[in-house]
Amino acid sequence: MINKKHKTIIICSFLVIAILIIYLIINLNSKSNQVIEYTLQVDNLKNENVNTKSKLTKENSILKDEVEQLKKENKKLLDLVDKYENGAPKLLAEIKNAFKQKKYSEVKSLYEVLLKYHPEKEETNKANEIIKQIKVIEEKEKQKIEEEEERKRIEAEKTAKEKARGILRISSVYPSKPNSAGGVDLYIKGQNKSKKEIKYIYFDVVAYNAVKDKVSCEIRGTTVFRGQETGPIKAGKWFGTNTYWECAWYNSTIKSVTIEKIEIDYMDGTSIELTGKDIGYIIY
């Protein structure tokens, strides 16, 4: 049996143990809070360090840019001083070198600089003589280009003329005198200059009075008369020798006519149209 004394000792022991456990728990919590606080302080220091480093890097970059800009401005100032002190001879030498290489635009730019900073120098007068030579050269080149363009234009026109004349020839186109009713006949004579057989030819013709104004048919009310020549017309053969369009217009003031368009249908199913300058080429 446990006596009263032993029981008291056991109770006291449990109390001591409980107090020790409580003390240890409190101490552990305190240590844990200290660790957390320390960790937060470390993280804050790291963030501050990163921000400071980033700020310093940015400021360093700005300073580098400013230094480079100052270097450029310093070089410009040195170049400007050099232009005033030694510029004229150097610029003239550069002008002569560019002229030899036929860099005429560069010569003109350098001359403008020379004229701006050294208007009274002998080098400027010499450079001006080079500019005059360039003007003569450019004028000759311009004339050469214009002559070449004109030659090409004439060649192209010649080629177009030969092409048109290889299709058709119109030897004559004219109106008759008006009859008693004012009717005017139309005559067109021509030749098939192509190597293909013609099925139909359609002529769009306009009539003019004595003062070269277009006139219309007083009955039909139309200005353009469309005449049809029916084939077959073999290669090299003539048409319109003994044919004409009777009373193409009714207008007693008609004095002349002009073909505005020709459409040709060939027996092989192909067709071609002549207008503008081509009409003028084939009338001969």
C-alpha positions as CSV (number, residue, x, y, z in Angstrom):
1,M,0.0,0.0,0.0
2,I,1.1,3.5,-0.8
3,N,1.2,5.6,2.2
4,K,0.3,9.3,2.3
5,K,4.0,10.3,2.1
6,H,4.7,8.4,-1.0
7,K,1.6,9.7,-2.6
8,T,2.7,13.2,-2.0
9,I,6.1,12.6,-3.5
10,I,4.6,11.1,-6.7
11,I,2.2,14.1,-7.1
12,C,5.1,16.5,-6.7
13,S,7.2,14.6,-9.2
14,F,4.3,14.8,-11.8
15,L,4.0,18.5,-11.2
16,V,7.8,19.0,-11.7
17,I,7.6,17.0,-14.9
18,A,4.6,19.0,-16.1
19,I,6.3,22.3,-15.3
20,L,9.4,21.2,-17.2
21,I,7.3,20.2,-20.3
22,I,5.5,23.5,-20.3
23,Y,8.8,25.3,-20.0
24,L,10.2,23.4,-22.9
25,I,7.2,24.1,-25.1
26,I,7.3,27.8,-24.3
27,N,11.0,27.8,-25.0
28,L,10.6,26.0,-28.3
29,N,7.8,28.4,-29.5
30,S,10.1,31.3,-28.6
31,K,13.0,29.8,-30.6
32,S,10.6,29.0,-33.5
33,N,9.4,32.6,-33.6
34,Q,13.0,33.8,-33.5
35,V,13.9,31.6,-36.5
36,I,10.9,32.8,-38.5
37,E,11.7,36.5,-37.7
38,Y,15.3,35.9,-38.7
39,T,14.2,34.2,-42.0
40,L,12.0,37.2,-42.8
41,Q,14.9,39.6,-42.1
42,V,17.1,37.6,-44.4
43,D,14.5,37.6,-47.2
44,N,14.0,41.4,-46.8
45,L,17.8,41.9,-47.0
46,K,17.9,39.8,-50.1
47,N,15.1,41.8,-51.8
48,E,16.7,45.1,-50.8
49,N,20.0,43.8,-52.2
50,V,18.3,42.8,-55.5
51,N,16.5,46.2,-55.8
52,T,19.7,48.1,-55.0
53,K,21.6,46.0,-57.6
54,S,19.0,46.6,-60.3
55,K,18.9,50.3,-59.5
56,L,22.7,50.5,-59.7
57,T,22.7,48.6,-63.0
58,K,20.1,51.0,-64.5
59,E,22.0,54.0,-63.3
60,N,25.2,52.6,-64.7
61,S,23.5,52.0,-68.1
62,I,22.3,55.6,-68.1
63,L,25.7,56.9,-67.2
64,K,27.3,54.8,-70.1
65,D,24.8,56.3,-72.5
66,E,25.5,59.8,-71.3
67,V,29.3,59.1,-71.7
68,E,28.8,57.8,-75.3
69,Q,26.7,60.9,-76.1
70,L,29.4,63.2,-74.7
71,K,32.0,61.3,-76.8
72,K,29.9,61.9,-79.9
73,E,29.4,65.6,-79.2
74,N,33.1,65.9,-78.4
75,K,34.0,64.3,-81.8
76,K,31.6,66.7,-83.5
77,L,33.3,69.6,-81.9
78,L,36.8,68.3,-82.8
79,D,35.6,67.8,-86.4
80,L,34.3,71.3,-86.4
81,V,37.5,72.8,-85.1
82,D,39.4,70.7,-87.7
83,K,37.1,72.1,-90.4
84,Y,37.9,75.6,-89.4
85,E,41.7,75.0,-89.0
86,N,42.5,72.4,-91.6
87,G,39.2,71.9,-93.4
88,A,39.7,73.6,-96.8
89,P,42.6,71.5,-98.1
90,K,41.2,68.3,-96.7
91,L,37.7,69.0,-98.2
92,L,39.3,69.8,-101.6
93,A,41.2,66.6,-101.5
94,E,38.1,64.6,-100.7
95,I,36.2,66.5,-103.5
96,K,38.9,65.6,-106.0
97,N,39.0,61.9,-104.9
98,A,35.1,61.7,-105.2
99,F,35.3,63.3,-108.6
100,K,37.8,60.8,-109.9
101,Q,35.4,58.0,-108.7
102,K,32.5,59.8,-110.4
103,K,30.6,60.2,-107.1
104,Y,29.1,63.5,-108.2
105,S,26.5,63.6,-105.4
106,E,29.2,63.3,-102.8
107,V,31.2,66.0,-104.6
108,K,28.3,68.4,-104.4
109,S,27.7,67.7,-100.7
110,L,31.4,68.3,-99.8
111,Y,31.4,71.5,-101.9
112,E,28.4,72.8,-99.9
113,V,30.4,72.2,-96.7
114,L,33.4,73.9,-98.1
115,L,31.4,76.9,-99.3
116,K,29.7,77.2,-95.9
117,Y,32.8,77.2,-93.8
118,H,35.5,78.6,-96.2
119,P,33.7,80.8,-98.7
120,E,36.8,83.0,-99.3
121,K,39.4,80.2,-99.6
122,E,41.3,79.4,-102.8
123,E,40.2,75.8,-102.4
124,T,36.6,76.8,-102.7
125,N,37.3,78.4,-106.1
126,K,39.0,75.3,-107.3
127,A,36.2,73.1,-106.1
128,N,33.7,75.4,-107.9
129,E,35.6,74.6,-111.2
130,I,35.0,70.9,-110.5
131,I,31.3,71.6,-109.9
132,K,31.2,73.3,-113.3
133,Q,32.7,70.2,-114.9
134,I,30.2,68.0,-113.3
135,K,27.3,70.1,-114.7
136,V,28.7,69.7,-118.2
137,I,29.1,65.9,-117.7
138,E,25.6,65.6,-116.3
139,E,24.1,67.6,-119.1
140,K,25.8,65.4,-121.7
141,E,24.6,62.3,-119.8
142,K,21.1,63.7,-119.7
143,Q,21.2,64.4,-123.4
144,K,22.5,60.9,-124.1
145,I,19.6,59.4,-122.0
146,E,17.1,61.5,-123.9
147,E,18.5,60.4,-127.2
148,E,18.4,56.8,-126.2
149,E,14.8,57.1,-125.0
150,E,13.9,58.7,-128.3
151,R,15.7,56.0,-130.2
152,K,13.8,53.3,-128.3
153,R,10.5,55.2,-128.9
154,I,11.1,55.4,-132.6
155,E,12.2,51.7,-132.7
156,A,9.0,50.7,-130.7
157,E,6.9,52.8,-133.1
158,K,8.6,51.3,-136.1
159,T,8.0,47.8,-134.7
160,A,4.3,48.6,-134.0
161,K,4.0,50.0,-137.5
162,E,5.5,46.9,-139.1
163,K,3.3,44.7,-137.0
164,A,0.1,46.6,-138.0
165,R,1.1,46.6,-141.6
166,G,1.6,42.9,-141.5
167,I,-2.2,42.5,-140.7
168,L,-4.0,44.8,-143.1
169,R,-3.6,47.6,-145.6
170,I,-6.2,50.3,-146.4
171,S,-5.3,52.0,-149.6
172,S,-8.3,54.3,-149.7
173,V,-11.3,55.4,-147.6
174,Y,-13.6,58.2,-148.7
175,P,-17.3,59.2,-148.9
176,S,-19.3,59.9,-152.1
177,K,-21.0,63.2,-152.8
178,P,-24.5,63.3,-151.2
179,N,-27.3,62.3,-153.5
180,S,-30.6,64.2,-153.8
181,A,-31.8,62.8,-150.5
182,G,-28.6,63.6,-148.7
183,G,-27.4,59.9,-148.8
184,V,-23.6,59.5,-148.7
185,D,-22.0,56.2,-149.8
186,L,-18.8,54.9,-148.1
187,Y,-15.8,53.4,-150.0
188,I,-13.0,51.4,-148.4
189,K,-10.4,49.5,-150.4
190,G,-7.8,47.4,-148.8
191,Q,-5.6,44.2,-148.8
192,N,-5.2,41.3,-146.5
193,K,-1.5,41.5,-145.5
194,S,-1.6,38.6,-143.0
195,K,-1.0,34.9,-143.8
196,K,-4.4,33.9,-142.6
197,E,-7.7,33.9,-144.5
198,I,-10.2,36.6,-143.4
199,K,-13.9,35.7,-142.7
200,Y,-15.3,39.1,-141.8
201,I,-14.0,42.7,-141.4
202,Y,-15.9,45.3,-139.4
203,F,-15.2,49.0,-139.9
204,D,-16.4,51.7,-137.4
205,V,-16.3,54.9,-139.4
206,V,-17.1,58.5,-138.4
207,A,-18.1,61.3,-140.8
208,Y,-17.0,65.0,-140.7
209,N,-18.2,68.2,-142.2
210,A,-16.1,70.9,-143.9
211,V,-14.9,72.3,-140.6
212,K,-13.8,68.9,-139.2
213,D,-16.8,68.5,-136.8
214,K,-18.3,65.1,-136.4
215,V,-21.8,64.8,-138.0
216,S,-24.5,62.1,-137.5
217,C,-26.9,60.5,-139.8
218,E,-30.1,62.6,-140.0
219,I,-32.3,59.5,-140.3
220,R,-30.6,57.0,-138.0
221,G,-29.3,59.6,-135.5
222,T,-25.9,57.8,-135.2
223,T,-22.4,59.3,-135.7
224,V,-20.6,56.0,-136.2
225,F,-21.4,53.8,-139.2
226,R,-20.4,50.1,-138.9
227,G,-19.6,48.5,-142.2
228,Q,-19.1,44.8,-142.7
229,E,-16.9,43.2,-145.4
230,T,-17.6,39.6,-146.0
231,G,-14.9,37.1,-147.0
232,P,-13.4,34.8,-147.5
233,I,-10.4,37.1,-148.3
234,K,-7.3,35.0,-148.9
235,A,-3.8,36.1,-147.8
236,G,-2.6,38.9,-150.1
237,K,-5.9,39.4,-151.8
238,W,-7.7,42.8,-152.2
239,F,-11.2,43.8,-151.1
240,G,-13.6,46.7,-151.8
241,T,-12.5,47.2,-155.4
242,N,-16.0,47.0,-156.8
243,T,-18.1,47.3,-153.6
244,Y,-19.3,50.1,-151.3
245,W,-21.8,50.8,-148.6
246,E,-24.8,52.7,-150.1
247,C,-26.2,55.6,-148.1
248,A,-24.0,54.9,-145.0
249,W,-25.2,58.3,-143.7
250,Y,-27.9,60.8,-144.7
251,N,-26.3,64.1,-144.2
252,S,-25.5,66.5,-147.1
253,T,-22.7,68.3,-145.1
254,I,-20.4,65.3,-145.0
255,K,-17.0,66.0,-146.6
256,S,-14.6,63.4,-145.1
257,V,-14.5,60.2,-143.1
258,T,-12.2,58.5,-140.6
259,I,-11.9,54.9,-139.5
260,E,-11.9,54.6,-135.7
261,K,-11.8,50.9,-135.3
262,I,-11.3,47.7,-137.3
263,E,-12.2,44.2,-136.1
264,I,-11.1,41.2,-138.1
265,D,-12.4,37.6,-137.8
266,Y,-10.3,34.9,-139.4
267,M,-11.4,31.6,-140.8
268,D,-9.4,29.7,-138.1
269,G,-11.6,31.3,-135.3
270,T,-9.1,33.9,-134.2
271,S,-9.7,37.6,-134.2
272,I,-7.9,40.9,-133.9
273,E,-8.7,44.6,-133.3
274,L,-7.0,47.7,-134.7
275,T,-7.4,51.2,-133.1
276,G,-5.6,54.4,-132.6
277,K,-2.1,54.7,-134.1
278,D,-2.5,51.2,-135.7
279,I,-5.2,52.6,-138.0
280,G,-2.9,55.4,-139.1
281,Y,-0.1,52.9,-139.8
282,I,-2.2,50.7,-142.2
283,I,-3.6,53.6,-144.3
284,Y,-1.0,54.1,-147.1
